[in-house]
Amino acid sequence: MRSMMKKLTDPLANSSADLAKESTALLNKYQKLEDRYTALFILNQLSVDCANLSVFFEQVHQSIAAVMSANNFYIVLYDQTLSTLEFVYHVDEKDVMEQRVFPLSDYKGSMTNYIIETGKALLATPEVITQLEQDNKINTTGIGTAGIDWLGVPLIHDSFVIGVMVVQSYSAETRYQDDELDLLAFTAQHIVTALTRLQDRERLQSAVDARTRELMQQIRDREKSDLLQESLYRISELTNDPDLDINTFYSMVHNIVGQLINAENFYIAKYNSVDDDLFFAYFLDQKNSTKTDFFKPRKLSNRFTELVLRSRETVLLDRQGMLDLHLQGKTIKPGDEVVSWLGVPLIESGEVLGAMVLQSYQQSVVFTEQDAELLRFVSRHVASAMQRREISDYKRKAHELLEHQVKLRTVALEEEIKQRKEAEEKLKHAASHDILTGLPNRAVFIDLLNHAIACNIRRPESKFAVLFLDLDRFKIVNDSLGHHAGDKLLKAIAVSLSDIIRDTDTVARIGGDEFVILVEDLDSNDEAYDIANRITKLLASPFCIENQSVFIGTSIGLLFNNERYDSADHMLRDADIAMYHAKDKGKGRYEIFDSSMHTIVQNALSLETDIREAIDKKEFTPYFQPIVQMSDGKIIGFEALARWQSEKRGFVFPDDFIPLAEETNLVMAIDLQILEKSCRQLKLWQESLGLEHLYVSCNFYCNHFFNLSLPEDIKAIIDKTGVQPHQVRVELTERALLENSDVVLDNMRALKKMGVKILLDDFGTGYSSLSYLHRFPMDVLKIDRSFIENVYERGNHQAIIKTIIDLAANLNMATVGEGIENEADADLLRSMGCIYGQGYYYYKPLPGDEIEKFLLSKC
């Protein structure tokens, strides 16, 4: 019985155990299904509740993490058209991924790329990964940190892969099975549905927002259009208000423009085409309101406003654009504060009236093309309004002016009669007096002098004299202190001269720094001498001009009446001649005219005419005085001296024509003639006698060295005659080193560079400043004949000559002794170390044909 009962109970026990296992399995399966449906419910609810995708992806991650291990999770979206990947969500224990768009090629060989290409889910265990790599289907080298299991499913919409969802594990304790694969794949489809729904919602929202913005813009445009119409209407009203002040008009225009555009910095510039200048009719500026110079009237220049006027176009510039125009040389450099600049021309009936300008100093305020178009539109009406306003103002002011003039005309006529009388008096005074000093002028003095001559003819016993004054140092005052100081000095001298003469005498200014005095009713000549002495003493004393003592001095020509004079012009001429004689005798004195002075002047004028003709006829010729080597007497060169064989005068000695030639500057043409003829003669000797070592030395007047063309003049002669530059010497005196030293130095350096040597003539007789020897590039010092004549008898001259020779040697200069007349002088100079010499002891100056006769034997 027991055995039977046991047999009956064992199957029941087994059946209960199996049933328990099945129940547990069913329970687990049910739990998984419940978790799945819970996750799906959450995902479905997310698509409804989530407002944006970023929150949605985070919630998806949390939902999946609730049913499986998902510590490392990411979602990537794939754009097939652009072939790009976008990591929209990424959480990983090892790697950090930037959420942005990447080219698909950056992930070539990755498992993500594998899923996109195959469109299939992938559970990649280490074994599967190895097999895929062996089959060359993936290559994970360099792509993220290697993990244990990698589980990815495609996100598919309308049969196209639109992305990949991935979980992965870095721990052996967390492994994925097919159940997780199925779960993730199942979840992916619902995610795609929710994702699509959210994307559609976002696209719809974007479209709604765009349309809303469009409608709002249309509303703003309508409001702006209404505001613009209202603004133009207000501008028109302002134009037609005759009682409105023009400055108030501009201010109200500014206020109207400011309602349309940011116009904190605004100005209107009016253009005057007649004078080609700008006038700032109105301005208000944050930076330049206190800088009145910025808005002063000005001539057109290269500023930005002028760019608008010249182009007749709107100019819109940002900071870089303004700098670019400056670098191109089209405009000045913009101010450091300017960020944006907008200017439009004001044009009416084809005529540019001016410009209306806005500028910004704030980074937040940058003008746009829309602002430019708006300002351009407003400018047309403003230009029209301005012109109408100006015409209206002009008519109104003209009418007011006419009324005012009618009222004033009666008074004006009376005043005009009075003023005309005063003007006539002033004109009479101006016609007869010097404007600067108020003294009688030349015309009045001529009349007075002619009257004095007529009186003398009627009454021979009446005596008078004329004093002709010329200020000695007036040019220096003008050059050093300026013409304003010179004018002050002339006024002071005029007052002093008026004070020093008698009441019956007349002082006049006849031009420049020349004054004349008519001394009448002389009892004796001593009265005129006394006045001349007092004037000389007065003008020898200093005048205080602009807090500085000025010494001026004067030279006076004194002329007494004589029966031979019948006109004032002749008397002034002779008084002028006497004045120049006073200057020639040292200045600061007076000279009395006598007839011999007139003869001297006439002779000088005749000589000057003959010199000019002689230059044209090339009558001046060089005489050559040999320069010898003192050690053996060998001729090494010549000094070319100017001589004149005149057709009219015969042979003219140098002392008779050279001083006048220097005074009239004609000596410069003579010097160049002598140089050219000397070079031609030297070239002939070289060709006929084969003497290449000879050179020629020519004297040049100091004014040559004040002329920048000197090097070119000398080079032209050298090239023309065919001599070598080193065979040419130029002699100058110390006077040339005293003035225009920079120009002189440049000329000397140019000659040295050319190869021409420079000699300092008559050394020791002028200023003899050692600084000249250091600064100016000279090759030779010529010791003046005044030291050499009978030097063996004068110990002090010997010491001077020795000093000059030693100085020259230390400065690497040669020395030439001039005027050696006897053997004793020659021996002494040779013993002192003088290298070269010239003088009558060796040779006198001779013409070229005579020199050639003995040249071979002496060279």
TORSELO-798781 format. One line per 4 residues: number of its first residue (from 1); their letters; for each residue x, y, z of C-alpha. Coordinates in steps of 0.25 Angstrom, whole numbers, plus 5000, padded with zeros to 4 digits. Layout:
BEGIN
NUM = A = X,Y,Z; ... $
***
This chain:
BEGIN
1 = MRSM = 5000,5000,5000; 5011,5009,5004; 5019,5006,4991; 5006,5009,4983 $
5 = MKKL = 5004,5022,4990; 5019,5026,4988; 5017,5023,4973; 5005,5032,4973 $
9 = TDPL = 5012,5044,4981; 5026,5044,4973; 5020,5049,4960; 5012,5059,4967 $
13 = ANSS = 5025,5064,4974; 5032,5065,4961; 5021,5072,4954; 5020,5083,4965 $
17 = ADLA = 5035,5086,4963; 5034,5087,4948; 5022,5096,4950; 5030,5105,4960 $
21 = KEST = 5041,5106,4950; 5031,5109,4939; 5025,5119,4948; 5038,5126,4951 $
25 = ALLN = 5041,5127,4936; 5028,5132,4933; 5029,5142,4944; 5043,5147,4939 $
29 = KYQK = 5038,5148,4925; 5026,5156,4930; 5035,5165,4938; 5043,5167,4925 $
33 = LEDR = 5031,5170,4917; 5026,5179,4928; 5039,5187,4928; 5039,5188,4913 $
37 = YTAL = 5025,5193,4913; 5028,5203,4924; 5040,5208,4916; 5032,5209,4903 $
41 = FILN = 5021,5216,4910; 5031,5226,4916; 5037,5228,4902; 5024,5230,4896 $
45 = QLSV = 5020,5240,4907; 5033,5247,4905; 5030,5250,4890; 5018,5257,4895 $
49 = DCAN = 5023,5264,4907; 5037,5268,4903; 5039,5281,4897; 5053,5280,4891 $
53 = LSVF = 5061,5268,4886; 5073,5270,4896; 5064,5267,4908; 5057,5256,4900 $
57 = FEQV = 5071,5249,4897; 5074,5250,4912; 5061,5243,4916; 5063,5232,4906 $
61 = HQSI = 5076,5229,4912; 5069,5228,4926; 5058,5219,4921; 5068,5210,4914 $
65 = AAVM = 5077,5210,4927; 5065,5205,4935; 5064,5192,4927; 5078,5189,4924 $
69 = SANN = 5092,5194,4927; 5095,5206,4920; 5106,5214,4927; 5112,5216,4913 $
73 = FYIV = 5102,5221,4903; 5101,5230,4891; 5092,5234,4880; 5098,5239,4866 $
77 = LYDQ = 5089,5244,4855; 5093,5241,4840; 5091,5251,4829; 5091,5243,4816 $
81 = TLST = 5091,5255,4807; 5103,5262,4814; 5110,5249,4818; 5111,5255,4832 $
85 = LEFV = 5110,5249,4846; 5104,5257,4858; 5106,5252,4872; 5094,5258,4878 $
89 = YHVD = 5096,5251,4892; 5108,5244,4898; 5111,5239,4912; 5123,5230,4914 $
93 = EKDV = 5132,5226,4925; 5145,5227,4917; 5143,5236,4905; 5138,5250,4903 $
97 = MEQR = 5131,5253,4890; 5129,5268,4885; 5114,5269,4881; 5115,5275,4867 $
101 = VFPL = 5115,5270,4853; 5126,5261,4847; 5129,5256,4833; 5125,5242,4832 $
105 = SDYK = 5139,5239,4827; 5145,5242,4840; 5138,5229,4846; 5141,5220,4834 $
109 = GSMT = 5144,5206,4839; 5136,5209,4852; 5125,5199,4857; 5116,5212,4856 $
113 = NYII = 5119,5213,4841; 5117,5198,4840; 5103,5198,4845; 5100,5211,4836 $
117 = ETGK = 5105,5203,4823; 5098,5189,4827; 5086,5195,4833; 5086,5183,4843 $
121 = ALLA = 5088,5183,4858; 5101,5178,4864; 5105,5171,4877; 5120,5172,4876 $
125 = TPEV = 5127,5163,4887; 5142,5163,4886; 5141,5150,4878; 5132,5157,4868 $
129 = ITQL = 5140,5169,4867; 5153,5161,4864; 5145,5153,4853; 5140,5166,4847 $
133 = EQDN = 5154,5172,4847; 5160,5160,4841; 5149,5161,4830; 5153,5175,4828 $
137 = KINT = 5139,5180,4831; 5143,5189,4842; 5156,5195,4847; 5155,5201,4861 $
141 = TGIG = 5169,5206,4862; 5169,5220,4868; 5154,5221,4869; 5151,5222,4884 $
145 = TAGI = 5155,5214,4896; 5154,5198,4893; 5143,5192,4902; 5137,5178,4905 $
149 = DWLG = 5124,5177,4898; 5118,5187,4888; 5103,5187,4885; 5098,5196,4874 $
153 = VPLI = 5085,5197,4866; 5081,5205,4854; 5070,5216,4855; 5062,5214,4842 $
157 = HDSF = 5052,5223,4836; 5045,5220,4823; 5055,5209,4820; 5067,5219,4822 $
161 = VIGV = 5077,5218,4833; 5076,5232,4840; 5085,5229,4852; 5091,5219,4862 $
165 = MVVQ = 5088,5216,4877; 5099,5209,4884; 5102,5204,4898; 5115,5198,4902 $
169 = SYSA = 5123,5192,4913; 5137,5193,4918; 5135,5182,4929; 5135,5167,4928 $
173 = ETRY = 5124,5167,4939; 5115,5175,4929; 5112,5166,4917; 5101,5168,4907 $
177 = QDDE = 5092,5156,4901; 5082,5155,4890; 5071,5159,4899; 5078,5173,4901 $
181 = LDLL = 5080,5173,4886; 5065,5170,4884; 5061,5180,4894; 5070,5191,4888 $
185 = AFTA = 5065,5188,4874; 5051,5188,4879; 5053,5201,4886; 5060,5208,4874 $
189 = QHIV = 5047,5207,4866; 5039,5214,4876; 5050,5225,4878; 5050,5227,4863 $
193 = TALT = 5035,5229,4863; 5037,5239,4875; 5049,5246,4869; 5042,5248,4856 $
197 = RLQD = 5030,5253,4863; 5039,5263,4871; 5046,5267,4859; 5033,5270,4851 $
201 = RERL = 5029,5278,4863; 5042,5286,4863; 5041,5288,4848; 5026,5293,4850 $
205 = QSAV = 5030,5302,4862; 5042,5307,4853; 5032,5310,4842; 5022,5317,4851 $
209 = DART = 5033,5325,4857; 5038,5329,4844; 5024,5333,4839; 5022,5341,4852 $
213 = RELM = 5035,5348,4850; 5031,5351,4836; 5018,5357,4840; 5025,5365,4852 $
217 = QQIR = 5035,5370,4841; 5023,5374,4832; 5017,5381,4844; 5030,5388,4848 $
221 = DREK = 5032,5392,4833; 5018,5397,4832; 5020,5405,4845; 5033,5410,4840 $
225 = SDLL = 5027,5414,4827; 5016,5422,4834; 5027,5428,4843; 5035,5432,4830 $
229 = QESL = 5023,5438,4824; 5020,5446,4836; 5034,5450,4837; 5034,5455,4823 $
233 = YRIS = 5021,5462,4825; 5027,5469,4837; 5040,5473,4829; 5031,5479,4819 $
237 = ELTN = 5023,5487,4829; 5036,5492,4835; 5040,5497,4821; 5027,5505,4820 $
241 = DPDL = 5028,5512,4833; 5034,5525,4830; 5036,5529,4845; 5045,5518,4848 $
245 = DINT = 5059,5521,4850; 5069,5513,4841; 5077,5507,4852; 5064,5503,4859 $
249 = FYSM = 5060,5497,4845; 5073,5489,4845; 5071,5484,4860; 5057,5479,4857 $
253 = VHNI = 5061,5472,4844; 5072,5465,4853; 5061,5461,4863; 5052,5455,4852 $
257 = VGQL = 5064,5447,4846; 5067,5442,4860; 5054,5436,4861; 5057,5428,4849 $
261 = INAE = 5072,5424,4851; 5082,5426,4863; 5086,5440,4861; 5094,5443,4873 $
265 = NFYI = 5105,5449,4865; 5100,5457,4853; 5103,5468,4845; 5099,5475,4832 $
269 = AKYN = 5111,5481,4823; 5107,5491,4813; 5116,5492,4800; 5120,5505,4794 $
273 = SVDD = 5123,5502,4779; 5128,5516,4776; 5139,5516,4787; 5140,5501,4788 $
277 = DLFF = 5139,5501,4803; 5130,5494,4813; 5121,5501,4824; 5116,5493,4836 $
281 = AYFL = 5101,5498,4836; 5098,5489,4848; 5105,5479,4857; 5103,5471,4869 $
285 = DQKN = 5114,5461,4873; 5117,5453,4886; 5132,5454,4884; 5135,5467,4876 $
289 = STKT = 5124,5476,4882; 5135,5484,4889; 5145,5483,4878; 5140,5495,4870 $
293 = DFFK = 5152,5493,4860; 5146,5481,4855; 5134,5488,4850; 5141,5501,4845 $
297 = PRKL = 5138,5505,4831; 5149,5499,4822; 5154,5497,4808; 5151,5483,4802 $
301 = SNRF = 5161,5473,4806; 5162,5458,4806; 5153,5455,4818; 5141,5446,4817 $
305 = TELV = 5130,5457,4815; 5138,5462,4803; 5137,5447,4798; 5122,5448,4798 $
309 = LRSR = 5122,5461,4791; 5132,5457,4780; 5125,5443,4778; 5111,5449,4779 $
313 = ETVL = 5108,5435,4785; 5104,5430,4798; 5116,5425,4806; 5114,5414,4817 $
317 = LDRQ = 5127,5410,4824; 5131,5402,4836; 5144,5404,4843; 5152,5395,4834 $
321 = GMLD = 5146,5401,4822; 5151,5415,4827; 5165,5410,4830; 5165,5403,4816 $
325 = LHLQ = 5162,5417,4809; 5173,5423,4817; 5183,5413,4813; 5179,5415,4799 $
329 = GKTI = 5182,5430,4800; 5168,5434,4797; 5165,5440,4811; 5171,5444,4824 $
333 = KPGD = 5173,5435,4835; 5159,5433,4843; 5158,5437,4857; 5161,5426,4867 $
337 = EVVS = 5147,5427,4873; 5139,5425,4860; 5133,5411,4859; 5123,5413,4847 $
341 = WLGV = 5121,5425,4837; 5109,5428,4828; 5108,5440,4819; 5098,5444,4808 $
345 = PLIE = 5099,5455,4798; 5089,5466,4798; 5085,5468,4783; 5074,5477,4777 $
349 = SGEV = 5072,5479,4762; 5086,5472,4760; 5093,5482,4769; 5101,5477,4781 $
353 = LGAM = 5096,5485,4793; 5104,5478,4803; 5104,5465,4811; 5097,5459,4823 $
357 = VLQS = 5105,5450,4832; 5103,5441,4843; 5115,5434,4851; 5116,5425,4863 $
361 = YQQS = 5126,5423,4874; 5119,5411,4880; 5122,5396,4876; 5107,5393,4878 $
365 = VVFT = 5103,5404,4868; 5107,5400,4854; 5100,5406,4842; 5094,5397,4831 $
369 = EQDA = 5090,5397,4817; 5075,5399,4821; 5080,5411,4829; 5087,5416,4817 $
373 = ELLR = 5075,5414,4808; 5066,5421,4819; 5075,5433,4820; 5077,5434,4805 $
377 = FVSR = 5062,5435,4804; 5060,5445,4815; 5072,5453,4809; 5065,5456,4796 $
381 = HVAS = 5053,5463,4804; 5063,5470,4813; 5071,5475,4801; 5058,5480,4795 $
385 = AMQR = 5054,5486,4808; 5067,5493,4810; 5067,5499,4796; 5053,5504,4798 $
389 = REIS = 5056,5509,4812; 5068,5516,4807; 5061,5523,4796; 5050,5527,4805 $
393 = DYKR = 5060,5532,4815; 5067,5539,4804; 5054,5546,4799; 5050,5549,4813 $
397 = KAHE = 5064,5555,4817; 5064,5562,4804; 5051,5569,4807; 5055,5572,4821 $
401 = LLEH = 5068,5578,4816; 5061,5586,4806; 5052,5592,4816; 5063,5594,4825 $
405 = QVKL = 5071,5601,4814; 5060,5610,4811; 5059,5615,4825; 5074,5617,4826 $
409 = RTVA = 5076,5623,4812; 5073,5637,4817; 5083,5636,4828; 5092,5629,4819 $
413 = LEEE = 5092,5640,4809; 5096,5650,4819; 5107,5641,4824; 5112,5638,4811 $
417 = IKQR = 5114,5652,4807; 5122,5653,4820; 5130,5641,4818; 5132,5645,4803 $
421 = KEAE = 5139,5657,4808; 5147,5650,4818; 5151,5639,4807; 5155,5650,4798 $
425 = EKLK = 5164,5656,4809; 5170,5642,4812; 5172,5639,4797; 5179,5652,4796 $
429 = HAAS = 5188,5648,4808; 5190,5634,4803; 5194,5639,4789; 5204,5648,4795 $
433 = HDIL = 5209,5640,4807; 5216,5627,4810; 5206,5617,4815; 5215,5611,4825 $
437 = TGLP = 5222,5623,4831; 5212,5634,4828; 5224,5642,4822; 5222,5650,4809 $
441 = NRAV = 5225,5640,4797; 5234,5642,4785; 5224,5649,4777; 5222,5660,4788 $
445 = FIDL = 5237,5661,4790; 5239,5663,4775; 5229,5674,4775; 5235,5681,4787 $
449 = LNHA = 5249,5679,4781; 5245,5685,4767; 5238,5697,4775; 5251,5699,4782 $
453 = IACN = 5259,5699,4769; 5249,5709,4763; 5251,5718,4775; 5266,5717,4774 $
457 = IRRP = 5265,5721,4760; 5257,5733,4764; 5265,5736,4776; 5279,5731,4774 $
461 = ESKF = 5283,5735,4789; 5273,5725,4794; 5281,5712,4797; 5276,5698,4800 $
465 = AVLF = 5282,5684,4800; 5277,5670,4798; 5281,5658,4807; 5280,5644,4801 $
469 = LDLD = 5280,5633,4812; 5281,5618,4811; 5281,5609,4823; 5293,5601,4824 $
473 = RFKI = 5288,5588,4831; 5273,5588,4828; 5274,5575,4819; 5280,5568,4831 $
477 = VNDS = 5269,5572,4840; 5259,5568,4830; 5265,5554,4828; 5268,5551,4843 $
481 = LGHH = 5256,5558,4850; 5246,5557,4839; 5238,5568,4831; 5229,5571,4842 $
485 = AGDK = 5241,5576,4851; 5247,5583,4838; 5234,5591,4837; 5235,5595,4852 $
489 = LLKA = 5249,5599,4850; 5245,5608,4838; 5234,5615,4846; 5243,5617,4857 $
493 = IAVS = 5254,5623,4848; 5243,5632,4841; 5239,5638,4855; 5254,5640,4859 $
497 = LSDI = 5257,5647,4846; 5245,5656,4847; 5249,5660,4861; 5263,5663,4857 $
501 = IRDT = 5261,5672,4845; 5256,5687,4846; 5242,5691,4844; 5245,5697,4830 $
505 = DTVA = 5251,5684,4825; 5244,5672,4819; 5247,5657,4821; 5241,5647,4811 $
509 = RIGG = 5242,5632,4809; 5244,5629,4794; 5244,5614,4795; 5250,5602,4803 $
513 = DEFV = 5260,5607,4813; 5263,5620,4805; 5260,5634,4811; 5262,5648,4806 $
517 = ILVE = 5262,5661,4813; 5260,5675,4807; 5268,5685,4815; 5263,5699,4811 $
521 = DLDS = 5267,5713,4815; 5281,5710,4818; 5290,5722,4823; 5302,5713,4821 $
525 = NDEA = 5306,5699,4817; 5310,5696,4831; 5295,5695,4835; 5294,5684,4825 $
529 = YDIA = 5307,5677,4830; 5301,5678,4845; 5288,5671,4841; 5296,5660,4833 $
533 = NRIT = 5305,5658,4845; 5293,5658,4855; 5286,5648,4846; 5299,5639,4845 $
537 = KLLA = 5301,5639,4860; 5286,5636,4863; 5285,5624,4853; 5298,5619,4859 $
541 = SPFC = 5291,5617,4872; 5283,5605,4875; 5268,5604,4873; 5260,5595,4882 $
545 = IENQ = 5251,5586,4873; 5243,5575,4879; 5251,5575,4892; 5264,5574,4884 $
549 = SVFI = 5275,5585,4881; 5277,5587,4866; 5289,5594,4860; 5286,5600,4847 $
553 = GTSI = 5295,5611,4842; 5293,5620,4830; 5301,5625,4818; 5297,5639,4813 $
557 = GLLF = 5299,5646,4800; 5299,5661,4802; 5296,5670,4790; 5295,5686,4790 $
561 = NNER = 5287,5694,4780; 5294,5698,4767; 5290,5706,4755; 5293,5694,4746 $
565 = YDSA = 5281,5686,4752; 5268,5689,4746; 5260,5677,4750; 5258,5669,4763 $
569 = DHML = 5261,5656,4756; 5275,5660,4753; 5278,5665,4767; 5273,5652,4773 $
573 = RDAD = 5282,5644,4763; 5294,5652,4768; 5290,5651,4783; 5289,5636,4780 $
577 = IAMY = 5303,5635,4774; 5309,5642,4786; 5301,5632,4795; 5308,5621,4788 $
581 = HAKD = 5321,5627,4790; 5319,5628,4805; 5316,5613,4805; 5328,5610,4797 $
585 = KGKG = 5337,5618,4807; 5332,5609,4819; 5317,5613,4821; 5312,5620,4834 $
589 = RYEI = 5317,5634,4828; 5313,5644,4818; 5319,5649,4805; 5317,5662,4798 $
593 = FDSS = 5315,5661,4783; 5325,5667,4773; 5325,5665,4758; 5336,5655,4758 $
597 = MHTI = 5327,5645,4764; 5317,5646,4752; 5329,5644,4743; 5333,5632,4751 $
601 = VQNA = 5319,5626,4750; 5318,5629,4735; 5331,5622,4734; 5326,5610,4742 $
605 = LSLE = 5314,5609,4733; 5322,5610,4721; 5332,5599,4726; 5320,5590,4730 $
609 = TDIR = 5315,5591,4716; 5328,5588,4710; 5330,5576,4719; 5317,5570,4715 $
613 = EAID = 5320,5572,4700; 5334,5565,4703; 5327,5553,4709; 5318,5552,4697 $
617 = KKEF = 5331,5553,4688; 5339,5544,4697; 5350,5554,4698; 5355,5549,4711 $
621 = TPYF = 5367,5540,4710; 5376,5533,4721; 5390,5536,4724; 5397,5524,4730 $
625 = QPIV = 5407,5526,4741; 5415,5512,4744; 5414,5506,4757; 5427,5498,4760 $
629 = QMSD = 5432,5487,4769; 5441,5495,4778; 5451,5483,4780; 5455,5483,4765 $
633 = GKII = 5448,5494,4759; 5440,5485,4750; 5427,5491,4744; 5415,5483,4749 $
637 = GFEA = 5403,5492,4746; 5398,5506,4743; 5390,5516,4750; 5381,5522,4739 $
641 = LARW = 5379,5538,4741; 5368,5546,4733; 5373,5556,4724; 5365,5565,4715 $
645 = QSEK = 5369,5570,4701; 5358,5579,4697; 5355,5583,4683; 5351,5597,4688 $
649 = RGFV = 5360,5599,4700; 5372,5591,4696; 5379,5583,4708; 5371,5585,4721 $
653 = FPDD = 5378,5582,4734; 5371,5572,4743; 5370,5583,4754; 5362,5592,4745 $
657 = FIPL = 5351,5582,4741; 5351,5571,4752; 5345,5579,4763; 5333,5584,4755 $
661 = AEET = 5331,5570,4749; 5330,5565,4763; 5321,5576,4767; 5311,5573,4755 $
665 = NLVM = 5313,5558,4756; 5318,5558,4742; 5331,5551,4747; 5324,5538,4748 $
669 = AIDL = 5323,5537,4733; 5337,5542,4731; 5342,5531,4741; 5335,5520,4732 $
673 = QILE = 5341,5525,4719; 5355,5525,4725; 5353,5511,4730; 5348,5506,4717 $
677 = KSCR = 5359,5513,4709; 5370,5508,4719; 5365,5494,4718; 5365,5495,4703 $
681 = QLKL = 5380,5500,4703; 5384,5489,4713; 5377,5478,4704; 5386,5484,4692 $
685 = WQES = 5399,5483,4700; 5395,5469,4704; 5392,5465,4689; 5404,5472,4683 $
689 = LGLE = 5415,5470,4694; 5410,5458,4701; 5410,5465,4715; 5399,5457,4723 $
693 = HLYV = 5404,5461,4737; 5401,5476,4735; 5388,5483,4741; 5382,5496,4741 $
697 = SCNF = 5376,5504,4753; 5366,5515,4751; 5361,5525,4761; 5346,5525,4763 $
701 = YCNH = 5338,5536,4770; 5331,5532,4783; 5317,5534,4777; 5319,5521,4768 $
705 = FFNL = 5319,5513,4781; 5306,5518,4785; 5300,5512,4772; 5296,5498,4772 $
709 = SLPE = 5299,5497,4757; 5314,5499,4759; 5318,5484,4758; 5310,5482,4746 $
713 = DIKA = 5315,5495,4739; 5330,5490,4742; 5327,5476,4737; 5321,5481,4724 $
717 = IIDK = 5334,5488,4721; 5342,5476,4725; 5334,5467,4716; 5334,5478,4705 $
721 = TGVQ = 5349,5480,4705; 5353,5466,4707; 5362,5468,4719; 5362,5459,4731 $
725 = PHQV = 5356,5464,4744; 5369,5462,4752; 5376,5471,4743; 5366,5483,4747 $
729 = RVEL = 5368,5491,4760; 5358,5501,4765; 5363,5513,4774; 5354,5520,4784 $
733 = TERA = 5356,5530,4795; 5351,5529,4810; 5340,5538,4807; 5332,5527,4800 $
737 = LLEN = 5332,5519,4813; 5325,5530,4821; 5311,5529,4814; 5302,5518,4810 $
741 = SDVV = 5312,5508,4816; 5303,5496,4814; 5302,5499,4799; 5317,5502,4798 $
745 = LDNM = 5320,5489,4805; 5311,5481,4796; 5317,5487,4783; 5331,5484,4789 $
749 = RALK = 5328,5470,4792; 5322,5468,4778; 5335,5474,4771; 5343,5465,4780 $
753 = KMGV = 5335,5453,4776; 5337,5457,4761; 5352,5457,4763; 5354,5472,4763 $
757 = KILL = 5364,5477,4773; 5360,5490,4782; 5371,5501,4786; 5368,5511,4797 $
761 = DDFG = 5374,5524,4791; 5381,5535,4799; 5381,5527,4812; 5384,5535,4824 $
765 = TGYS = 5378,5549,4819; 5364,5546,4822; 5357,5540,4834; 5366,5528,4834 $
769 = SLSY = 5357,5520,4843; 5363,5506,4846; 5349,5500,4846; 5348,5503,4831 $
773 = LHRF = 5360,5494,4829; 5354,5483,4837; 5340,5484,4831; 5342,5487,4816 $
777 = PMDV = 5350,5477,4807; 5362,5485,4802; 5374,5479,4796; 5384,5491,4795 $
781 = LKID = 5386,5504,4803; 5392,5515,4795; 5401,5524,4804; 5398,5539,4801 $
785 = RSFI = 5408,5547,4795; 5407,5558,4806; 5414,5548,4815; 5425,5543,4805 $
789 = ENVY = 5430,5557,4800; 5444,5558,4806; 5441,5548,4816; 5455,5546,4819 $
793 = ERGN = 5455,5560,4826; 5443,5558,4834; 5444,5548,4846; 5429,5549,4849 $
797 = HQAI = 5425,5545,4835; 5434,5533,4835; 5427,5528,4848; 5413,5529,4841 $
801 = IKTI = 5418,5523,4828; 5424,5511,4836; 5411,5509,4844; 5403,5509,4831 $
805 = IDLA = 5412,5499,4825; 5412,5490,4837; 5397,5491,4838; 5395,5487,4824 $
809 = ANLN = 5404,5475,4825; 5397,5470,4838; 5384,5471,4830; 5390,5464,4818 $
813 = MATV = 5389,5477,4809; 5400,5482,4800; 5404,5497,4800; 5407,5506,4789 $
817 = GEGI = 5415,5519,4792; 5410,5531,4783; 5418,5543,4779; 5432,5538,4780 $
821 = ENEA = 5441,5549,4775; 5455,5546,4778; 5464,5534,4781; 5465,5537,4796 $
825 = DADL = 5450,5535,4798; 5450,5523,4789; 5461,5516,4797; 5455,5520,4811 $
829 = LRSM = 5441,5514,4807; 5448,5501,4801; 5455,5500,4815; 5442,5501,4822 $
833 = GCIY = 5436,5490,4814; 5427,5497,4805; 5425,5488,4793; 5421,5497,4781 $
837 = GQGY = 5423,5511,4778; 5420,5522,4767; 5424,5536,4765; 5433,5545,4756 $
841 = YYYK = 5445,5538,4761; 5441,5526,4753; 5432,5531,4742; 5423,5542,4740 $
845 = PLPG = 5408,5540,4734; 5409,5538,4719; 5399,5535,4708; 5398,5520,4703 $
849 = DEIE = 5406,5521,4691; 5418,5527,4698; 5418,5516,4709; 5419,5505,4699 $
853 = KFLL = 5432,5510,4694; 5440,5506,4707; 5430,5496,4712; 5437,5483,4708 $
857 = SKC = 5450,5487,4714; 5445,5491,4727; 5435,5479,4729 $
***
